[in-house]
């Protein structure tokens, strides 16, 4: 629903103030809700992930597991038509090539006083990538967040994406697998961010999380910032 305000309307200031107050209340509710979810995940770990996934996505992870099994990934990839595979492969190649040109170089030198100076660039050990589920589960979201990590040399990438009612986008699975990502978590929302930020019995803690998400995901990333790194757009 769109809210349209015209400054020349008699009730403009009243209506606009009420709108801002409602947004403020909503934001406070989201902050509190996300904080509770993250604390629950920190304490109860896998059990909390299973609980929230059953509540919000109607999936019993006790039965299917928190991560996609290799067999399920291969079965999903076989569903992809050749023309879609080719399109995704082309996209991956172009995006990887783009990020190769962004790679900084190590440099060292000795100054006039004989002091060794320089800098060294090293990849993060483990990163998390978030891809929304449902209608917004695009392979492009996976590619554009995985590619920079791959070019930087990150060896361990965890991808989290919800599967509401068990439905997921096979194109997203194919794109991730084509970039050698094998850890695909069936969990979304603030609980997925909490799991990647602090770790559980099954999910290894990461050191940076990137990727788009709804207001709960964005708020969760904001709350874990400082414990781990997040997208620059959310780091203020």
C-alpha positions as CSV (number, residue, x, y, z in Angstrom):
1,X,0.0,0.0,0.0
2,X,1.4,3.4,-1.1
3,X,1.2,6.4,1.2
4,X,1.0,9.7,-0.8
5,X,1.2,13.0,0.9
6,X,0.7,16.5,-0.6
7,X,2.2,19.4,1.2
8,X,-0.6,21.7,0.2
9,X,-3.3,19.5,1.9
10,X,-4.9,20.9,5.1
11,X,-4.0,17.8,7.1
12,X,-0.6,17.3,5.7
13,X,1.4,17.8,8.9
14,X,-0.9,15.7,11.0
15,X,-1.1,12.8,8.5
16,X,2.7,12.8,7.8
17,X,3.5,12.9,11.6
18,X,1.1,10.0,12.2
19,X,2.8,8.1,9.4
20,X,6.3,8.7,10.8
21,X,5.1,7.7,14.3
22,X,3.7,4.4,13.0
23,X,6.9,3.6,11.2
24,X,8.9,4.3,14.4
25,X,6.7,2.0,16.4
26,X,7.1,-0.7,13.7
27,X,10.8,-0.3,13.6
28,X,11.0,-0.7,17.4
29,X,8.9,-3.9,17.2
30,X,11.2,-5.3,14.5
31,X,14.3,-4.4,16.6
32,X,12.9,-6.2,19.7
33,X,11.8,-9.2,17.7
34,X,15.1,-9.6,16.0
35,X,17.0,-9.2,19.2
36,X,15.0,-12.0,20.8
37,X,15.6,-14.3,17.9
38,X,19.4,-13.7,17.8
39,X,19.7,-14.3,21.6
40,X,17.7,-17.5,21.2
41,X,20.0,-18.7,18.5
42,X,23.1,-17.8,20.5
43,X,21.8,-19.9,23.5
44,X,19.9,-22.7,21.9
45,X,21.8,-22.9,18.5
46,X,20.4,-25.6,16.2
47,X,17.3,-26.2,18.3
48,X,16.4,-22.5,17.8
49,X,17.0,-22.7,14.0
50,X,14.7,-25.8,13.8
51,X,12.0,-24.1,15.9
52,X,12.0,-20.8,13.8
53,X,12.2,-22.6,10.5
54,X,9.2,-24.8,11.4
55,X,7.3,-21.7,12.6
56,X,8.0,-19.3,9.7
57,X,8.8,-21.6,6.8
58,X,6.7,-24.7,7.7
59,X,9.7,-27.0,7.3
60,X,10.9,-29.7,9.8
61,X,14.6,-29.5,9.6
62,X,14.8,-32.5,11.9
63,X,13.7,-34.5,8.9
64,X,15.6,-32.9,6.0
65,X,18.6,-31.4,7.7
66,X,19.8,-27.9,8.1
67,X,21.9,-28.0,4.9
68,X,21.1,-29.3,1.5
69,X,22.7,-32.7,1.1
70,X,25.0,-33.3,-1.9
71,X,22.4,-35.6,-3.4
72,X,19.7,-33.0,-3.2
73,X,21.9,-30.4,-4.8
74,X,22.7,-32.7,-7.7
75,X,19.0,-33.6,-8.2
76,X,18.2,-29.9,-8.2
77,X,20.8,-29.2,-10.8
78,X,19.4,-31.8,-13.1
79,X,16.2,-29.9,-13.2
80,X,17.8,-27.0,-15.0
81,X,17.3,-26.7,-18.7
82,X,20.4,-26.3,-20.9
83,X,19.5,-22.7,-21.9
84,X,19.2,-21.6,-18.3
85,X,22.5,-23.3,-17.4
86,X,24.2,-21.5,-20.3
87,X,22.8,-18.2,-19.2
88,X,23.9,-18.6,-15.6
89,X,27.3,-19.8,-16.7
90,X,27.8,-16.8,-18.9
91,X,26.7,-14.5,-16.0
92,X,29.1,-16.1,-13.6
93,X,32.0,-15.8,-16.1
94,X,31.3,-12.1,-16.7
95,X,30.9,-11.2,-13.1
96,X,34.1,-13.1,-12.1
97,X,36.0,-11.3,-14.9
98,X,34.7,-7.9,-13.6
99,X,35.9,-8.6,-10.0
100,X,39.3,-9.8,-11.2
101,X,39.9,-6.3,-12.4
102,X,39.2,-5.0,-8.9
103,X,41.8,-7.1,-7.1
104,X,44.4,-5.0,-5.3
105,X,48.1,-5.9,-5.4
106,X,50.5,-6.6,-2.5
107,X,53.4,-4.1,-2.4
108,X,56.6,-3.8,-0.4
109,X,59.5,-1.4,-0.5
110,X,62.4,0.0,1.5
111,X,62.4,3.7,2.1
112,X,65.4,6.1,2.3
113,X,65.9,5.2,6.0
114,X,66.1,1.5,5.3
115,X,62.6,0.7,6.7
116,X,60.6,-2.0,5.1
117,X,57.1,-0.7,4.3
118,X,54.2,-2.1,2.4
119,X,50.8,-3.9,2.6
120,X,49.5,-7.3,2.1
121,X,45.9,-8.3,1.1
122,X,44.5,-11.5,2.5
123,X,41.1,-13.1,2.1
124,X,38.7,-13.6,5.0
125,X,38.7,-17.2,6.2
126,X,34.9,-17.8,6.0
127,X,32.0,-15.6,4.8
128,X,28.3,-16.0,4.8
129,X,26.0,-15.1,1.9
130,X,22.3,-14.4,2.3
131,X,19.8,-15.0,-0.5
132,X,16.1,-14.2,0.1
133,X,13.6,-17.0,-0.5
134,X,10.2,-17.1,-2.1
135,X,9.7,-14.9,-5.2
136,X,12.9,-13.0,-4.5
137,X,15.2,-16.0,-4.6
138,X,17.3,-15.0,-7.6
139,X,20.4,-16.7,-8.9
140,X,21.9,-13.2,-9.5
141,X,21.8,-12.5,-5.7
142,X,24.0,-15.6,-5.2
143,X,26.3,-14.9,-8.0
144,X,26.9,-11.2,-7.2
145,X,27.8,-12.0,-3.6
146,X,29.8,-15.2,-4.1
147,X,31.9,-13.9,-7.0
148,X,33.8,-11.3,-5.0
149,X,34.6,-13.8,-2.3
150,X,35.8,-16.3,-4.8
151,X,38.1,-13.8,-6.5
152,X,39.4,-12.6,-3.2
153,X,40.4,-16.2,-2.3
154,X,37.8,-17.0,0.4
155,X,37.9,-20.8,0.6
156,X,34.9,-21.4,2.9
157,X,31.5,-19.8,1.9
158,X,28.2,-20.5,3.6
159,X,25.0,-19.6,1.8
160,X,21.8,-19.2,3.7
161,X,18.4,-19.1,2.0
162,X,14.9,-19.9,3.3
163,X,12.7,-22.5,1.6
164,X,9.1,-21.5,2.5
165,X,6.9,-24.6,2.5
166,X,9.9,-26.5,1.1
167,X,10.0,-24.5,-2.1
168,X,13.3,-23.2,-3.4
169,X,14.7,-21.9,-6.7
170,X,16.7,-24.6,-8.4
171,X,18.4,-21.8,-10.4
172,X,19.8,-20.4,-7.2
173,X,21.1,-23.8,-6.2
174,X,22.7,-24.3,-9.6
175,X,24.4,-20.9,-9.6
176,X,25.8,-21.5,-6.1
177,X,27.0,-25.0,-6.9
178,X,28.5,-23.8,-10.2
179,X,30.7,-21.5,-8.1
180,X,31.8,-24.4,-5.8
181,X,29.6,-23.5,-2.8
182,X,28.5,-26.7,-1.2
183,X,27.2,-25.4,2.2
184,X,23.7,-24.2,1.4
185,X,21.7,-23.6,4.6
186,X,17.9,-24.1,4.5
187,X,17.4,-21.3,7.0
188,X,16.4,-17.7,6.5
189,X,15.5,-14.6,8.4
190,X,17.2,-13.2,11.5
191,X,17.8,-16.7,12.7
192,X,20.1,-17.4,9.7
193,X,22.0,-14.2,10.4
194,X,22.4,-15.1,14.0
195,X,23.5,-18.6,13.2
196,X,26.2,-17.4,10.8
197,X,27.3,-14.6,13.1
198,X,27.7,-16.7,16.3
199,X,27.7,-20.3,15.1
200,X,25.7,-23.3,16.2
201,X,26.5,-27.0,16.5
202,X,26.0,-27.4,12.7
203,X,26.7,-23.9,11.3
204,X,30.2,-22.6,11.5
205,X,30.7,-19.0,12.5
206,X,31.6,-16.7,9.6
207,X,33.5,-13.4,9.7
208,X,31.4,-11.4,7.3
209,X,27.9,-11.6,5.9
210,X,26.7,-10.1,2.6
211,X,23.5,-10.2,0.6
212,X,20.0,-8.7,0.5
213,X,17.1,-9.4,2.7
214,X,13.9,-8.1,4.2
215,X,13.6,-5.6,7.1
216,X,14.2,-8.4,9.6
217,X,17.3,-9.6,7.9
218,X,18.6,-6.0,7.5
219,X,18.0,-5.4,11.2
220,X,19.7,-8.6,12.2
221,X,22.8,-7.6,10.2
222,X,22.8,-4.3,11.9
223,X,22.6,-5.9,15.3
224,X,25.5,-8.3,14.6
225,X,27.7,-5.6,13.1
226,X,30.8,-5.2,15.2
227,X,30.9,-8.9,16.1
228,X,31.4,-9.6,12.4
229,X,31.6,-7.6,9.2
230,X,28.5,-6.9,7.0
231,X,27.8,-5.1,3.8
232,X,29.0,-1.5,3.9
233,X,25.5,-0.3,3.1
234,X,24.3,-1.6,6.5
235,X,27.4,-0.7,8.6
236,X,26.3,2.8,9.7
